[in-house]
Amino acid sequence: MKSLCRLLTVVVAPCLLVQSPAQTQKAVDWTQSSAAQNGFNPVLLEKLATDIRGGRFQKIGSVLIARHGRLIYEAYFDGDRDSLRDTRSATKSITGMLVGIALGEKKLSGIDNRILDLLPEHARRLREPDPRKLGITVEDFLTMSSPLECDDWNDASRGNEERMYLVEDWTQFVLDLPIRGRMHVGEKPVDPPYGRYFSYCTGGVFVLSEVLAKATGMRVDRYAEAKLFRPLAITRAEWVYSPLGIPQTGGGLRLTSRDLLKFAQLFVEGGSWNGARIMDEAWVRHSIEPHARIDEETEYGYLWWLKSFRSAGRSYPAFFMSGNGGNKVVGIPSLDMAVAITSTNYNAKDMHEQTEKILTDYVLAAVEQ
């Protein structure tokens, strides 16, 4: 499960404002509505389908668009509405949602909770105890900024996820990693933005599976079903499990395209679905604020990617789930819009570039009002 492509060309917006359920008070309608009646140019969307089927884009599974809470476009190019999509690391954003729900239920007292305090059995088994590991928090794993030497974008990294899959106890593998070093120019290092060094680490997100299970008393897949999937009317989901039977919260969850679209819509709506609150609006807002910077143009929230997509001379701040293959589930609050693009173009060099092109050159370009 190779991680998200590191090469992203983006422009970041400083903040994202989600719609307030108290203000919108609209019902979500997943029966298909007219694109034209919801401010879209249907000709561009027809061209999108033609270009995908004509081979301009590779291995696209589906493209879905919701506007103002209505499903206005739904096209399948591989499989159909009932097909489960392996969106790889898009799973991570769902893990962040579950942390937010657990906080709202007071199962977790805070994101500053220390990992080794929450998992004492793993703390006792550390091969090389390091006092700096005592300070690793839930927030460190939510922001991909723990001090552990874990980098899925570096094949030589001790913590690269491909090495984790070779052992039985994934959590112990992660917590046994050494503290990473960092060279710098000059006598003193420059402090990073937001005080955090980003390092893409699937293993750290997996550790949150055990953290959530300890905090809630439920295995994560069952907690997700009860607290997130059932309220969203999601009835089919396939998880990947570790050799010890622990749900993989770092990737591989299979869901239908329609159900994936619901997660972006949920966040556009500030954490409510059809008037029922699923998670605190404050958590939603905080999750899609920048907490770590990947590079000069890319930022990261709580397991959400943050950037602006440009189309027709305009910039649209967005938050999105992202996974290997070019999979993207995107929320664009300023347009009251959610988009899901699924793809099986795994490990291809341009996997993310082509789905971003679909988003900018077709979906956003089709918005007329």
FENQUISUL-V124683 format. One record per residue. N is the residue number from 1. RES is the residue in three letters. SS is DSSP state (A for helix, B for strand, O for the rest). PHI is phi as a letter, one per 40 degrees, with the letter a starting at -180 (999 if undefined). D_FIRST is the distance of its C-alpha to the first C-alpha in Angstrom with 1 decimal. Layout:
N:RES:SS:PHI:D_FIRST
N:RES:SS:PHI:D_FIRST
This chain:
1:MET:O:999:0.0
2:LYS:O:d:3.8
3:SER:O:c:6.2
4:LEU:O:d:9.4
5:CYS:O:d:11.7
6:ARG:O:c:14.4
7:LEU:O:c:17.2
8:LEU:O:b:18.8
9:THR:O:b:22.5
10:VAL:O:a:23.8
11:VAL:B:b:27.0
12:VAL:O:c:26.8
13:ALA:O:c:29.3
14:PRO:O:c:30.8
15:CYS:O:a:30.6
16:LEU:O:b:29.8
17:LEU:O:b:32.3
18:VAL:O:c:31.2
19:GLN:O:c:33.8
20:SER:O:c:35.9
21:PRO:A:d:36.2
22:ALA:A:c:39.8
23:GLN:A:c:40.5
24:THR:A:c:38.6
25:GLN:O:f:39.4
26:LYS:O:b:37.9
27:ALA:O:c:36.5
28:VAL:O:c:33.1
29:ASP:B:b:33.8
30:TRP:O:c:30.9
31:THR:O:c:33.5
32:GLN:O:c:33.3
33:SER:O:b:35.8
34:SER:O:c:37.2
35:ALA:O:c:35.4
36:ALA:A:c:38.8
37:GLN:A:c:40.2
38:ASN:A:b:37.3
39:GLY:O:g:37.9
40:PHE:B:b:35.7
41:ASN:O:c:36.9
42:PRO:A:c:35.9
43:VAL:A:c:36.6
44:LEU:A:c:33.6
45:LEU:A:c:31.3
46:GLU:A:c:32.9
47:LYS:A:c:32.2
48:LEU:A:d:28.5
49:ALA:A:c:28.3
50:THR:A:c:30.4
51:ASP:A:c:28.4
52:ILE:A:c:25.1
53:ARG:A:c:26.8
54:GLY:O:c:28.5
55:GLY:O:g:25.4
56:ARG:O:c:25.4
57:PHE:O:b:21.9
58:GLN:O:b:19.1
59:LYS:O:f:17.1
60:ILE:B:c:18.2
61:GLY:B:c:18.2
62:SER:B:a:20.5
63:VAL:B:b:22.4
64:LEU:B:b:24.3
65:ILE:B:b:26.7
66:ALA:B:b:28.8
67:ARG:B:b:31.8
68:HIS:O:f:34.2
69:GLY:O:g:32.5
70:ARG:B:b:32.9
71:LEU:B:c:30.5
72:ILE:B:b:32.0
73:TYR:B:a:29.5
74:GLU:B:a:27.2
75:ALA:B:b:26.1
76:TYR:B:b:23.8
77:PHE:O:b:22.9
78:ASP:O:a:20.5
79:GLY:O:g:21.3
80:ASP:O:a:23.6
81:ARG:O:d:24.2
82:ASP:O:c:23.3
83:SER:O:c:19.9
84:LEU:O:c:16.9
85:ARG:B:b:14.2
86:ASP:B:c:10.5
87:THR:O:c:10.2
88:ARG:A:f:6.8
89:SER:A:c:8.1
90:ALA:A:d:11.6
91:THR:A:d:11.9
92:LYS:A:d:12.8
93:SER:A:c:16.0
94:ILE:A:c:17.0
95:THR:A:c:16.8
96:GLY:A:c:19.2
97:MET:A:c:21.5
98:LEU:A:c:21.7
99:VAL:A:c:22.8
100:GLY:A:c:25.3
101:ILE:A:c:26.7
102:ALA:A:c:27.0
103:LEU:A:c:28.9
104:GLY:A:c:31.1
105:GLU:O:c:32.0
106:LYS:O:g:32.8
107:LYS:O:c:30.4
108:LEU:O:b:29.1
109:SER:O:c:31.9
110:GLY:O:i:30.0
111:ILE:O:c:26.9
112:ASP:O:c:28.9
113:ASN:O:d:28.5
114:ARG:B:c:27.5
115:ILE:A:d:24.5
116:LEU:A:c:26.4
117:ASP:A:c:29.3
118:LEU:A:c:27.2
119:LEU:O:b:25.6
120:PRO:A:c:28.7
121:GLU:A:c:27.6
122:HIS:A:c:24.7
123:ALA:A:c:27.1
124:ARG:A:c:29.5
125:ARG:O:b:27.1
126:LEU:O:d:26.0
127:ARG:O:c:26.5
128:GLU:O:b:27.7
129:PRO:O:d:28.9
130:ASP:O:b:29.2
131:PRO:A:d:31.3
132:ARG:A:c:29.1
133:LYS:A:c:26.3
134:LEU:A:c:28.9
135:GLY:A:c:28.6
136:ILE:O:c:24.9
137:THR:B:b:24.9
138:VAL:A:d:22.9
139:GLU:A:c:23.4
140:ASP:A:d:21.8
141:PHE:A:c:18.4
142:LEU:A:c:19.1
143:THR:O:b:19.6
144:MET:O:f:17.1
145:SER:O:b:20.2
146:SER:O:c:20.7
147:PRO:O:c:22.5
148:LEU:B:c:20.0
149:GLU:O:c:18.6
150:CYS:O:a:15.0
151:ASP:O:a:13.4
152:ASP:O:c:9.8
153:TRP:O:c:11.7
154:ASN:O:b:13.7
155:ASP:O:c:12.7
156:ALA:O:c:15.9
157:SER:O:c:15.3
158:ARG:O:c:16.1
159:GLY:O:c:13.8
160:ASN:O:d:10.6
161:GLU:A:d:7.8
162:GLU:A:c:7.4
163:ARG:A:c:11.1
164:MET:A:c:10.9
165:TYR:O:c:9.4
166:LEU:O:c:12.5
167:VAL:O:b:15.0
168:GLU:O:c:16.6
169:ASP:O:b:17.3
170:TRP:A:c:14.4
171:THR:A:c:16.9
172:GLN:A:c:19.3
173:PHE:A:d:16.9
174:VAL:A:c:16.4
175:LEU:A:c:20.1
176:ASP:O:c:21.2
177:LEU:O:c:19.7
178:PRO:O:c:22.6
179:ILE:B:c:23.7
180:ARG:O:c:22.6
181:GLY:O:b:25.4
182:ARG:O:a:26.1
183:MET:O:c:28.7
184:HIS:O:a:31.0
185:VAL:O:c:34.0
186:GLY:O:g:37.3
187:GLU:O:c:38.5
188:LYS:O:b:36.8
189:PRO:O:c:33.3
190:VAL:O:c:33.1
191:ASP:O:c:31.8
192:PRO:O:c:28.6
193:PRO:A:d:28.8
194:TYR:A:g:28.8
195:GLY:A:g:29.0
196:ARG:O:b:25.2
197:TYR:B:c:23.0
198:PHE:O:c:19.6
199:SER:O:a:16.6
200:TYR:O:c:13.1
201:CYS:O:b:12.0
202:THR:A:c:9.5
203:GLY:A:d:11.5
204:GLY:A:c:14.6
205:VAL:A:c:13.7
206:PHE:A:c:13.0
207:VAL:A:d:16.5
208:LEU:A:c:17.9
209:SER:A:c:17.3
210:GLU:A:c:20.0
211:VAL:A:d:22.0
212:LEU:A:c:22.4
213:ALA:A:c:23.2
214:LYS:A:c:25.9
215:ALA:A:c:27.3
216:THR:A:c:27.6
217:GLY:O:g:28.3
218:MET:O:b:25.8
219:ARG:O:c:22.3
220:VAL:A:c:20.0
221:ASP:A:c:19.4
222:ARG:A:c:23.2
223:TYR:A:c:23.9
224:ALA:A:c:21.8
225:GLU:A:c:23.6
226:ALA:A:c:27.0
227:LYS:A:b:26.8
228:LEU:A:b:24.5
229:PHE:A:c:23.8
230:ARG:O:c:27.3
231:PRO:O:c:29.0
232:LEU:O:c:27.0
233:ALA:O:f:27.9
234:ILE:O:c:24.3
235:THR:O:b:24.9
236:ARG:O:b:21.7
237:ALA:O:a:18.3
238:GLU:B:b:15.7
239:TRP:O:c:13.7
240:VAL:O:c:11.1
241:TYR:B:b:13.1
242:SER:O:c:13.1
243:PRO:O:d:15.5
244:LEU:O:c:18.2
245:GLY:O:g:17.8
246:ILE:O:c:16.7
247:PRO:B:d:14.8
248:GLN:O:c:11.4
249:THR:O:c:12.6
250:GLY:O:c:9.7
251:GLY:O:i:7.6
252:GLY:O:g:7.8
253:LEU:O:c:11.6
254:ARG:B:b:13.5
255:LEU:B:a:16.7
256:THR:O:c:19.2
257:SER:A:c:19.7
258:ARG:A:c:23.0
259:ASP:A:c:21.6
260:LEU:A:c:19.0
261:LEU:A:d:22.0
262:LYS:A:c:23.8
263:PHE:A:c:21.8
264:ALA:A:c:22.8
265:GLN:A:c:26.3
266:LEU:A:d:26.5
267:PHE:A:c:26.1
268:VAL:A:c:28.4
269:GLU:O:c:30.9
270:GLY:O:g:30.6
271:GLY:O:h:29.1
272:SER:B:b:31.5
273:TRP:B:b:31.2
274:ASN:O:f:34.5
275:GLY:O:g:36.5
276:ALA:B:c:34.8
277:ARG:B:c:33.1
278:ILE:O:b:29.7
279:MET:O:a:29.1
280:ASP:O:c:31.4
281:GLU:A:c:31.9
282:ALA:A:c:32.0
283:TRP:A:c:28.5
284:VAL:A:d:27.3
285:ARG:A:c:29.2
286:HIS:A:c:28.1
287:SER:A:c:24.4
288:ILE:O:b:24.6
289:GLU:O:c:26.8
290:PRO:O:c:25.5
291:HIS:O:b:25.0
292:ALA:B:a:23.2
293:ARG:B:b:23.3
294:ILE:B:c:20.5
295:ASP:B:a:23.0
296:GLU:O:c:26.4
297:GLU:O:b:25.1
298:THR:B:b:22.1
299:GLU:B:b:22.3
300:TYR:B:b:20.4
301:GLY:O:c:21.8
302:TYR:O:c:20.6
303:LEU:O:g:16.9
304:TRP:O:b:18.3
305:TRP:B:c:18.4
306:LEU:B:b:22.0
307:LYS:B:a:23.6
308:SER:B:b:26.4
309:PHE:B:c:26.1
310:ARG:B:b:29.2
311:SER:B:a:31.0
312:ALA:O:f:34.7
313:GLY:O:g:35.6
314:ARG:B:b:34.4
315:SER:B:b:31.6
316:TYR:B:b:29.7
317:PRO:B:d:28.1
318:ALA:B:a:25.0
319:PHE:B:b:22.3
320:PHE:B:a:19.0
321:MET:B:c:15.6
322:SER:B:a:12.9
323:GLY:B:a:9.3
324:ASN:O:d:7.4
325:GLY:O:g:10.0
326:GLY:O:g:12.8
327:ASN:B:c:13.0
328:LYS:B:a:15.8
329:VAL:B:b:18.2
330:VAL:B:b:21.1
331:GLY:B:b:24.3
332:ILE:B:b:27.4
333:PRO:A:d:30.2
334:SER:A:c:32.9
335:LEU:A:b:32.6
336:ASP:O:f:32.0
337:MET:B:b:29.1
338:ALA:B:b:25.6
339:VAL:B:b:23.3
340:ALA:B:b:20.2
341:ILE:B:b:18.5
342:THR:B:b:15.7
343:SER:B:a:14.2
344:THR:O:b:12.1
345:ASN:O:c:12.4
346:TYR:O:c:8.8
347:ASN:O:g:8.9
348:ALA:O:c:12.7
349:LYS:O:c:14.8
350:ASP:O:b:16.6
351:MET:A:d:14.1
352:HIS:A:c:15.3
353:GLU:A:c:18.7
354:GLN:A:c:19.5
355:THR:A:c:18.7
356:GLU:A:c:20.7
357:LYS:A:c:23.4
358:ILE:A:d:23.6
359:LEU:A:c:24.0
360:THR:A:c:26.6
361:ASP:A:c:28.5
362:TYR:A:b:28.8
363:VAL:A:c:28.1
364:LEU:A:c:29.7
365:ALA:O:c:32.2
366:ALA:O:c:33.4
367:VAL:B:c:34.4
368:GLU:O:b:38.2
369:GLN:O:a:39.1
